[in-house]
Amino acid sequence: MTLQSIDKGKIYLYFFLLFFLLSIHNINSLKFVKNFFKINKIILESELDENLNEKIYNSMHQFYNYNIFSINADEIREKLNEFNSISEYRVKKEFPSVIKIELKPTEILAYYFENNQKIYLGENGKKINGNELFKDNLPLIVGQFDTQNFFTLKEKLMIHGFIIEDFKKFYSYKSKRWDLLYNSIIIKLPIDDLDNALIKLKEIINNLDINNLNVIDLRNKNNIILS
């Protein structure tokens, strides 16, 4: 998150105004200066779900009446980081009293079940509660899995011309090996040398009639089993 810088000329102008009013020794002027730089408006620009936007906006209410010069960026960052659906955000100060927050949603890659609850996995690596609504063609991850291991698999699939949505299910094993469900075919991948296995998988899909296959076993690089 970054707090956008403001034109130096404007800053000097505001400080000159502040100095001028303080030099008057007038109580009303002091109150005016104090209120002039209080945050009185927070603008949220977001592509997130409307209900989620409302929750985020409500969480920002605590920053009203903060002095715009002294507001702590870490406090805003801490609040925004509570919302796992956010991928990127930018906070800008618009002097004298407005904060503008721009939000970008994370891409949802897949879902899984944890303690009988539906959980989404974002591109940002965060878990997102299943109460939020996303596209319904997401693949399901079955079994306990390491998030980084899944992202490694995802990257290798993309390198070799696949996308996550090509597969209906990802089966994870304790050995960190994966099986994939492609249409109605189980793809058995090896633990090591995924690149070579995915090259062969692409060749099989492109060059063979796979409509009658149930399993493509790529675990042994020297002995591919089609059944």
FILUM-990300 format. One line per 4 residues: for each residue x, y, z of N, C-alpha, C. Coordinates in Angstrom, 3 decimals, always signed. Layout:
<nodes>
X,Y,Z,X,Y,Z,X,Y,Z  ...
</nodes>
This chain:
<nodes>
+0.849,-1.189,+0.000,+0.000,+0.000,+0.000,+0.876,+1.226,+0.000  +0.483,+2.230,-0.764,+1.235,+3.474,-0.776,+0.314,+4.625,-0.490  +0.845,+5.606,+0.222,+0.125,+6.851,+0.425,+0.653,+7.828,-0.604  -0.214,+8.251,-1.515,+0.205,+9.057,-2.645,+0.755,+10.400,-2.184
+1.856,+10.810,-2.788,+2.431,+12.115,-2.472,+1.583,+13.209,-3.099  +1.705,+14.401,-2.549,+0.930,+15.529,-3.037,+1.894,+16.598,-3.518  +1.452,+17.436,-4.423,+2.264,+18.507,-4.957,+2.838,+19.351,-3.822  +4.164,+19.578,-3.847,+4.817,+20.303,-2.767,+4.263,+21.718,-2.611
+3.873,+22.315,-3.736,+3.320,+23.661,-3.667,+2.069,+23.712,-2.825  +1.245,+22.680,-2.932,+0.021,+22.633,-2.138,+0.343,+22.456,-0.658  +1.333,+21.635,-0.370,+1.716,+21.442,+1.029,+2.185,+22.756,+1.639  +3.031,+23.467,+0.895,+3.505,+24.759,+1.392,+2.349,+25.721,+1.622
+1.372,+25.681,+0.718,+0.214,+26.560,+0.855,-0.558,+26.251,+2.128  -0.767,+24.965,+2.386,-1.504,+24.575,+3.586,-0.739,+24.949,+4.857  +0.567,+24.751,+4.834,+1.346,+25.113,+6.014,+1.390,+26.636,+6.224  +1.412,+27.373,+5.110,+1.368,+28.835,+5.228,+0.057,+29.273,+5.856
-1.052,+28.627,+5.375,-2.363,+28.952,+5.940,-2.399,+28.604,+7.417  -1.834,+27.445,+7.759,-1.802,+27.020,+9.151,-1.008,+28.020,+10.007  +0.171,+28.399,+9.514,+1.009,+29.346,+10.246,+0.320,+30.694,+10.419  -0.335,+31.138,+9.352,-1.003,+32.435,+9.384,-2.120,+32.453,+10.418
-2.919,+31.386,+10.414,-4.045,+31.350,+11.333,-3.585,+31.186,+12.777  -2.549,+30.364,+12.967,-2.045,+30.189,+14.332,-1.455,+31.490,+14.886  -0.904,+32.286,+14.010,-0.269,+33.518,+14.452,-1.278,+34.573,+14.885  -2.540,+34.360,+14.592,-3.573,+35.330,+14.940,-3.942,+35.236,+16.420
-3.629,+34.093,+17.040,-3.977,+33.854,+18.447,-5.478,+33.971,+18.663  -6.178,+33.389,+17.784,-7.640,+33.458,+17.865,-8.159,+32.052,+18.080  -8.947,+31.841,+19.124,-9.452,+30.501,+19.461,-10.271,+29.933,+18.305  -11.095,+30.740,+17.716,-11.920,+30.269,+16.603,-11.050,+29.843,+15.415
-9.973,+30.576,+15.206,-9.073,+30.224,+14.117,-8.379,+28.898,+14.394  -7.999,+28.698,+15.658,-7.371,+27.437,+16.030,-8.313,+26.260,+15.811  -9.568,+26.445,+16.151,-10.564,+25.394,+15.936,-10.744,+25.129,+14.440  -10.720,+26.210,+13.667,-10.870,+26.064,+12.221,-9.738,+25.226,+11.631
-8.511,+25.561,+12.047,-7.349,+24.821,+11.551,-7.443,+23.356,+11.948  -7.827,+23.111,+13.191,-7.938,+21.736,+13.688,-8.934,+20.936,+12.880  -10.048,+21.541,+12.554,-11.101,+20.845,+11.815,-10.802,+20.772,+10.318  -10.020,+21.741,+9.826,-9.765,+21.838,+8.389,-9.084,+20.582,+7.859
-8.186,+19.996,+8.660,-7.414,+18.841,+8.217,-7.934,+17.524,+8.777  -9.119,+17.544,+9.354,-9.734,+16.295,+9.794,-10.319,+15.554,+8.594  -10.121,+14.248,+8.577,-10.693,+13.440,+7.495,-12.213,+13.424,+7.649  -12.894,+13.936,+6.650,-14.358,+13.973,+6.701,-15.006,+13.213,+5.551
-14.156,+12.587,+4.705,-14.714,+11.822,+3.590,-13.740,+10.716,+3.208  -14.272,+9.492,+3.066,-13.487,+8.349,+2.608,-14.166,+7.789,+1.366  -13.437,+7.772,+0.265,-13.973,+7.295,-1.011,-13.397,+5.920,-1.307  -14.274,+4.969,-1.605,-13.861,+3.600,-1.897,-14.118,+3.324,-3.377
-13.058,+3.045,-4.124,-13.178,+2.647,-5.529,-12.799,+1.178,-5.629  -13.772,+0.335,-5.976,-13.548,-1.103,-5.837,-14.334,-1.888,-6.873  -13.784,-3.049,-7.259,-14.463,-3.989,-8.143,-14.995,-5.191,-7.355  -14.956,-5.095,-6.059,-15.409,-6.198,-5.214,-16.928,-6.233,-5.118
-17.429,-7.316,-4.562,-18.862,-7.472,-4.341,-19.412,-6.329,-3.486  -20.634,-5.906,-3.786,-21.224,-4.752,-3.104,-21.295,-4.947,-1.595  -21.697,-6.137,-1.154,-21.792,-6.390,+0.287,-20.424,-6.321,+0.957  -19.405,-6.838,+0.264,-18.050,-6.791,+0.809,-17.543,-5.352,+0.843
-17.857,-4.590,-0.192,-17.472,-3.178,-0.206,-18.046,-2.443,+1.006  -19.286,-2.773,+1.328,-19.933,-2.117,+2.467,-19.203,-2.458,+3.774  -18.799,-3.728,+3.918,-18.070,-4.132,+5.122,-16.731,-3.403,+5.216  -16.050,-3.293,+4.084,-14.756,-2.607,+4.076,-14.943,-1.135,+4.413
-15.955,-0.533,+3.794,-16.209,+0.889,+4.046,-16.525,+1.128,+5.519  -17.342,+0.260,+6.094,-17.693,+0.414,+7.514,-16.462,+0.272,+8.411  -15.517,-0.576,+7.990,-14.311,-0.755,+8.797,-13.419,+0.488,+8.761  -13.646,+1.349,+7.778,-12.850,+2.565,+7.645,-13.410,+3.730,+8.458
-14.594,+3.549,+9.024,-15.241,+4.649,+9.750,-14.401,+5.169,+10.904  -13.593,+4.319,+11.479,-12.803,+4.725,+12.633,-11.794,+5.826,+12.284  -11.506,+5.978,+10.985,-10.511,+6.965,+10.575,-11.099,+8.353,+10.329  -12.421,+8.457,+10.393,-13.021,+9.788,+10.307,-12.549,+10.627,+11.501
-12.288,+11.885,+11.225,-11.831,+12.861,+12.214,-10.360,+12.710,+12.582  -9.653,+11.741,+11.951,-8.200,+11.708,+12.096,-7.611,+12.922,+11.374  -6.486,+13.400,+11.847,-5.761,+14.444,+11.129,-5.097,+13.819,+9.905  -5.317,+14.395,+8.741,-4.836,+13.775,+7.505,-3.313,+13.733,+7.428
-2.634,+14.645,+8.137,-1.171,+14.640,+8.136,-0.617,+13.534,+9.026  -1.319,+13.230,+10.082,-0.765,+12.295,+11.069,-1.358,+10.893,+10.983  -2.283,+10.658,+10.058,-2.889,+9.328,+9.963,-1.805,+8.297,+9.660  -1.864,+7.182,+10.355,-0.863,+6.130,+10.248,-1.251,+5.150,+9.147
-0.413,+5.050,+8.116,-0.699,+4.145,+7.007,-0.810,+2.703,+7.464  -0.042,+2.337,+8.495,-0.073,+0.951,+8.984,-1.441,+0.582,+9.540  -2.133,+1.554,+10.130,-3.465,+1.288,+10.675,-4.450,+0.960,+9.557  -4.372,+1.700,+8.460,-5.246,+1.425,+7.320,-4.878,+0.086,+6.698
-3.578,-0.154,+6.545,-3.111,-1.412,+5.969,-3.593,-2.606,+6.794  -3.525,-2.479,+8.104,-3.948,-3.567,+8.986,-5.423,-3.893,+8.799  -6.240,-2.860,+8.653,-7.678,-3.071,+8.448,-7.953,-3.733,+7.103  -7.309,-3.251,+6.049,-7.549,-3.801,+4.714,-7.067,-5.243,+4.609
-6.010,-5.582,+5.327,-5.476,-6.945,+5.274,-6.398,-7.962,+5.943  -7.409,-7.485,+6.657,-8.390,-8.391,+7.246,-9.314,-8.990,+6.188  -9.332,-8.390,+4.994,-10.237,-8.835,+3.934,-9.422,-9.593,+2.882  -9.534,-10.925,+2.918,-8.704,-11.781,+2.080,-9.051,-11.721,+0.598
-10.202,-11.147,+0.266,-10.589,-11.046,-1.139,-9.842,-9.942,-1.871  -9.131,-9.107,-1.129,-8.406,-8.001,-1.741,-7.047,-8.481,-2.223  -6.738,-8.184,-3.483,-5.432,-8.523,-4.038,-4.459,-7.367,-3.887  -4.887,-6.181,-4.292,-4.038,-5.002,-4.220,-4.867,-3.823,-3.731
-4.194,-2.874,-3.091,-4.897,-1.664,-2.691,-3.940,-0.480,-2.695  -4.533,+0.677,-2.859,-3.755,+1.908,-2.874,-4.538,+2.966,-2.125  -3.878,+3.627,-1.215,-4.526,+4.668,-0.417,-3.917,+6.013,-0.787  -4.763,+6.960,-1.120,-4.293,+8.276,-1.531,-4.904,+9.349,-0.629
-4.069,+10.293,-0.234,-4.540,+11.459,+0.513,-4.926,+12.555,-0.479  -6.120,+13.074,-0.334,-6.535,+14.214,-1.125,-6.792,+15.362,-0.155  -5.832,+16.240,-0.073,-5.891,+17.313,+0.917,-7.017,+18.289,+0.585  -7.656,+18.840,+1.622,-7.215,+18.785,+3.021,-7.833,+17.684,+3.866
-8.866,+16.923,+3.358,-9.612,+16.099,+4.308,-10.236,+14.840,+3.709  -9.707,+14.345,+2.595,-10.311,+13.193,+1.921,-9.279,+12.068,+1.781  -9.711,+10.852,+2.034,-8.912,+9.655,+1.784,-9.601,+8.845,+0.692  -8.844,+8.504,-0.339,-9.383,+7.669,-1.415,-8.674,+6.323,-1.393
-9.468,+5.241,-1.412,-8.917,+3.889,-1.358,-9.322,+3.129,-2.617  -8.340,+2.653,-3.373,-8.601,+1.877,-4.582,-8.303,+0.399,-4.286  -9.262,-0.465,-4.592,-9.148,-1.889,-4.272,-9.235,-2.741,-5.533  -8.428,-3.783,-5.568,-8.479,-4.745,-6.669,-8.705,-6.134,-6.089
-9.709,-6.873,-6.593,-9.983,-8.203,-6.032,-8.959,-9.240,-6.491  -8.755,-10.243,-5.675,-7.894,-11.344,-6.067,-8.653,-12.302,-6.980  -7.932,-12.970,-7.847,-8.544,-14.008,-8.682,-8.763,-15.252,-7.834  -9.929,-15.870,-7.964,-10.229,-17.100,-7.230,-9.834,-18.298,-8.094
-8.988,-19.158,-7.559,-8.435,-20.264,-8.336,-9.218,-21.556,-8.189  -9.629,-21.853,-6.966,-10.251,-23.158,-6.697,-10.953,-23.074,-5.349  -11.591,-24.181,-4.970,-12.199,-24.251,-3.643,-11.931,-25.626,-3.037  -12.102,-25.705,-1.741,-11.934,-26.968,-1.032,-12.787,-26.910,+0.233
-12.830,-28.002,+0.954,-13.624,-28.055,+2.179,-12.706,-28.260,+3.376  -12.941,-27.461,+4.393,-12.170,-27.543,+5.625,-13.137,-27.522,+6.795  -13.130,-28.589,+7.583,-14.090,-28.731,+8.690,-15.529,-28.564,+8.192  -15.791,-29.194,+7.046,-17.129,-29.187,+6.424,-17.570,-27.800,+5.954
-16.640,-26.874,+5.844,-16.959,-25.545,+5.338,-16.252,-25.311,+4.007  -16.966,-24.660,+3.096,-16.397,-24.365,+1.785,-15.450,-23.178,+1.893  -14.230,-23.375,+1.377,-13.208,-22.339,+1.416,-12.699,-22.116,+0.001  -12.551,-20.846,-0.380,-11.961,-20.512,-1.674,-10.481,-20.196,-1.496
-9.703,-20.470,-2.533,-8.285,-20.143,-2.532,-8.032,-19.043,-3.553  -7.499,-17.907,-3.076,-7.235,-16.783,-3.956,-5.846,-16.830,-4.569  -5.680,-16.101,-5.656,-4.375,-15.965,-6.290,-3.361,-15.339,-5.330  -3.871,-14.594,-4.358,-2.998,-13.983,-3.353,-2.560,-14.976,-2.280
-2.998,-16.234,-2.405,-2.592,-17.274,-1.468,-3.411,-17.328,-0.197  -4.461,-16.495,-0.110,-5.252,-16.424,+1.113,-6.527,-17.261,+1.004  -6.990,-17.717,+2.178,-8.256,-18.441,+2.263,-9.409,-17.440,+2.324  -10.476,-17.735,+1.603,-11.621,-16.830,+1.563,-12.861,-17.619,+1.937
-13.617,-17.092,+2.871,-14.801,-17.777,+3.385,-15.788,-18.101,+2.270  -16.358,-19.291,+2.333,-17.270,-19.756,+1.293,-18.597,-19.039,+1.245  -18.859,-18.137,+2.204,-20.116,-17.388,+2.170,-20.131,-16.354,+1.052  -18.942,-15.987,+0.563,-18.874,-15.052,-0.550,-19.111,-15.815,-1.849
-19.708,-15.145,-2.817,-20.114,-15.796,-4.062,-19.099,-15.527,-5.167  -18.694,-16.602,-5.863,-17.763,-16.471,-6.974,-18.268,-17.319,-8.130  -17.528,-17.318,-9.233,-17.944,-18.103,-10.393,-18.073,-19.572,-10.003  -18.985,-20.270,-10.672,-19.329,-21.630,-10.244,-18.598,-22.723,-11.010
-17.640,-22.378,-11.877,-16.915,-23.411,-12.628,-15.514,-23.633,-12.081  -15.349,-23.370,-10.805,-14.042,-23.521,-10.182,-13.737,-24.993,-9.902  -12.484,-25.390,-10.027,-12.126,-26.775,-9.689,-12.111,-26.994,-8.176  -12.281,-28.244,-7.776,-12.274,-28.636,-6.373,-10.929,-29.275,-6.031
-10.339,-28.867,-4.915,-9.128,-29.514,-4.404,-9.547,-30.509,-3.328  -9.151,-31.757,-3.505,-9.534,-32.825,-2.581,-8.297,-33.273,-1.802  -8.424,-33.350,-0.480,-7.313,-33.787,+0.359,-6.545,-32.608,+0.930  -5.753,-32.877,+1.949,-4.926,-31.832,+2.549,-3.799,-31.478,+1.584
-3.505,-30.195,+1.490,-2.492,-29.771,+0.522,-1.721,-28.572,+1.062  -0.520,-28.433,+0.528,+0.318,-27.282,+0.831,+0.054,-26.221,-0.237  -0.278,-25.017,+0.199,-0.639,-23.957,-0.739,+0.471,-23.690,-1.742  +1.703,-23.631,-1.266,+2.822,-23.350,-2.175,+2.993,-24.464,-3.189
+2.764,-25.693,-2.767,+2.850,-26.824,-3.688,+1.795,-26.714,-4.784  +0.606,-26.265,-4.410,-0.457,-26.075,-5.404,-0.085,-24.966,-6.388  +0.486,-23.890,-5.879,+0.870,-22.789,-6.766,+2.003,-23.200,-7.710  +2.891,-24.054,-7.236,+3.945,-24.571,-8.113,+3.339,-25.383,-9.246
+2.369,-26.243,-8.912,+1.670,-27.025,-9.935,+0.950,-26.109,-10.909  +0.272,-25.106,-10.399,-0.466,-24.158,-11.257,+0.475,-23.475,-12.259  +1.614,-23.026,-11.781,+2.564,-22.338,-12.656,+3.070,-23.258,-13.759  +3.351,-24.505,-13.401,+3.846,-25.457,-14.398,+2.761,-25.810,-15.410
+1.516,-25.919,-14.956,+0.409,-26.168,-15.890,+0.305,-25.031,-16.908  +0.416,-23.805,-16.435,+0.304,-22.652,-17.329,+1.466,-22.610,-18.324  +2.664,-22.950,-17.853,+3.836,-22.968,-18.739,+3.613,-23.919,-19.912  +2.906,-25.022,-19.646,+2.720,-26.049,-20.672,+1.348,-25.969,-21.355
+0.727,-24.804,-21.276,-0.462,-24.554,-22.085,-1.783,-24.945,-21.467  -1.798,-25.216,-20.176,-3.056,-25.536,-19.491,-3.491,-24.346,-18.638  -4.754,-24.350,-18.280,-5.265,-23.405,-17.299,-5.964,-24.200,-16.201  -6.126,-23.585,-15.052,-6.726,-24.274,-13.903,-8.092,-24.849,-14.254
-8.880,-24.080,-15.019,-10.246,-24.511,-15.328,-10.309,-25.703,-16.276  -9.161,-26.121,-16.834,-9.147,-27.332,-17.664,-9.452,-28.576,-16.838  -9.284,-28.460,-15.519,-9.402,-29.626,-14.648,-10.532,-29.419,-13.650  -11.333,-30.465,-13.466,-12.473,-30.382,-12.556,-12.064,-30.572,-11.098
-11.050,-31.428,-10.889,-10.619,-31.714,-9.518,-9.108,-31.875,-9.466  -8.565,-31.520,-8.319,-7.150,-31.749,-8.008,-7.101,-32.610,-6.748  -6.513,-33.799,-6.861,-6.408,-34.702,-5.718,-5.001,-34.601,-5.150  -4.901,-34.194,-3.883,-3.608,-34.023,-3.242,-3.305,-35.203,-2.320
-2.039,-35.637,-2.331,-1.605,-36.738,-1.472,-0.517,-36.254,-0.512  -0.351,-36.980,+0.586,+0.631,-36.592,+1.593,+2.047,-36.532,+1.025  +2.301,-37.308,-0.001,+3.612,-37.319,-0.655,+3.845,-36.061,-1.489  +2.827,-35.193,-1.558,+2.823,-33.972,-2.384,+2.688,-34.293,-3.872
+2.190,-35.491,-4.140,+1.880,-35.867,-5.513,+0.445,-35.474,-5.820  +0.160,-35.252,-7.120,-1.178,-34.830,-7.534,-1.768,-35.768,-8.577  -3.082,-35.998,-8.473,-3.893,-36.539,-9.553,-4.828,-35.429,-10.000  -5.084,-35.368,-11.297,-5.981,-34.350,-11.841,-7.132,-35.023,-12.568
-8.298,-34.427,-12.485,-9.456,-34.931,-13.227,-9.656,-34.041,-14.445  -9.364,-34.608,-15.631,-9.498,-33.889,-16.902,-10.682,-34.492,-17.638  -11.749,-33.712,-17.793,-13.034,-34.269,-18.258,-13.393,-35.410,-17.314  -13.407,-36.633,-17.791,-13.689,-37.766,-16.897,-12.463,-38.663,-16.739
-11.280,-38.132,-17.099,-10.048,-38.921,-17.085,-9.186,-38.524,-15.887  -8.701,-39.531,-15.155,-7.777,-39.280,-14.063,-6.351,-39.197,-14.618  -5.686,-38.089,-14.365,-4.292,-37.901,-14.769,-3.424,-38.108,-13.526  -2.569,-39.126,-13.547,-1.686,-39.403,-12.418,-0.311,-38.795,-12.702
+0.037,-37.781,-11.927,+1.301,-37.088,-12.127,+2.379,-37.634,-11.188  +3.639,-37.522,-11.576,+4.738,-37.950,-10.694,+5.023,-36.868,-9.644  +5.791,-37.241,-8.644,+6.208,-36.260,-7.647,+7.265,-35.327,-8.241  +8.205,-35.921,-8.991,+9.302,-35.160,-9.583,+9.142,-35.073,-11.099
+9.902,-34.139,-11.687,+9.936,-33.973,-13.142,+8.535,-33.731,-13.720  +7.843,-32.807,-13.105,+6.501,-32.460,-13.583,+6.525,-31.915,-14.998  +7.565,-31.166,-15.324,+7.623,-30.558,-16.655,+7.562,-31.620,-17.744  +8.361,-32.655,-17.606,+8.379,-33.717,-18.599,+7.026,-34.421,-18.679
+6.406,-34.656,-17.527,+5.099,-35.322,-17.500,+4.035,-34.468,-18.195  +4.067,-33.161,-17.978,+3.060,-32.282,-18.579,+3.273,-32.115,-20.080  +4.531,-32.181,-20.518,+4.800,-32.166,-21.964,+4.172,-33.397,-22.617  +4.358,-34.553,-21.977,+3.777,-35.793,-22.516,+2.258,-35.762,-22.479
+1.703,-35.189,-21.401,+0.250,-35.094,-21.298,-0.309,-34.247,-22.436  +0.350,-33.137,-22.738,-0.112,-32.271,-23.821,-0.064,-33.010,-25.152  +0.994,-33.774,-25.374,+1.126,-34.543,-26.614,+0.026,-35.585,-26.736  -0.290,-36.256,-25.622,-1.348,-37.280,-25.636,-2.694,-36.650,-25.962
-3.004,-35.537,-25.311,-4.293,-34.872,-25.533,-4.421,-34.373,-26.964  -3.325,-33.853,-27.513,-3.368,-33.275,-28.861,-3.341,-34.318,-29.972  -2.750,-35.478,-29.712,-2.496,-36.418,-30.808,-3.262,-37.733,-30.724  -3.872,-38.024,-29.592,-4.571,-39.298,-29.450,-6.056,-39.069,-29.188
-6.857,-40.079,-29.527,-8.275,-40.063,-29.176,-8.392,-40.539,-27.728  -8.703,-39.620,-26.832,-8.713,-39.958,-25.398,-10.140,-40.144,-24.864  -11.116,-40.122,-25.757,-12.512,-40.174,-25.298,-12.848,-41.442,-24.533  -12.171,-42.515,-24.843,-12.471,-43.788,-24.177,-11.507,-44.117,-23.042
-10.661,-43.184,-22.706,-9.694,-43.432,-21.631,-10.287,-43.095,-20.267  -9.835,-43.815,-19.266,-10.211,-43.530,-17.879,-9.026,-42.993,-17.080  -7.821,-43.472,-17.431,-6.627,-43.092,-16.674,-5.463,-42.830,-17.630  -4.735,-41.749,-17.343,-3.437,-41.509,-17.982,-2.417,-41.455,-16.847
-1.596,-42.493,-16.766,-0.658,-42.627,-15.657,+0.733,-42.206,-16.128  +1.196,-41.064,-15.611,+2.481,-40.497,-16.015,+3.527,-40.601,-14.910  +3.291,-41.435,-13.914,+4.184,-41.500,-12.764,+5.551,-42.081,-13.113  +5.586,-42.978,-14.106,+6.856,-43.569,-14.548,+7.178,-42.988,-15.930
+8.225,-42.179,-16.001,+8.517,-41.485,-17.274,+8.899,-42.448,-18.407  +9.292,-43.653,-18.055,+9.669,-44.620,-19.071,+8.546,-45.580,-19.445  +7.426,-45.422,-18.766,+6.326,-46.374,-19.024,+4.976,-45.675,-18.774  +4.484,-44.992,-19.784,+3.188,-44.307,-19.687,+2.078,-45.334,-19.849
+1.111,-45.293,-18.936,+0.000,-46.250,-18.959,-1.277,-45.529,-19.329  -1.938,-45.989,-20.385,-3.240,-45.457,-20.793,-4.262,-46.570,-20.608  -5.300,-46.317,-19.895,-6.305,-47.390,-19.675,-7.709,-46.810,-19.637
</nodes>
